[in-house]
Amino acid sequence: MHNPVTHDPTTLLAVASDSAGPGWLLRTVIVVSVLGAVFLAWFLLRGYGDKD
C-alpha cells in the first residue's frame, strides 16, 4: 500500500519539528560546556601573566 501523505516533505518536516527530542537539553549542554571551557582557560591562563 502506498500512502502519499508519508512521502510529503512538508508533512515530514512538521512531524519532525513537533517531536520532543533532545534539542533544548543538547543546546544547554553545549552552551554550558563552551562557557565552562572559556572560564577554565581564563582561570588557568591568568596565572601566566607578568608579575612585576
Buried (B, 14 or more C-beta within 10 A) or exposed (E): EEEEEEEEEEEEEEEEEEEEEEEEEEEEEEEEEEEEEEEEEEEEEEEEEEEE
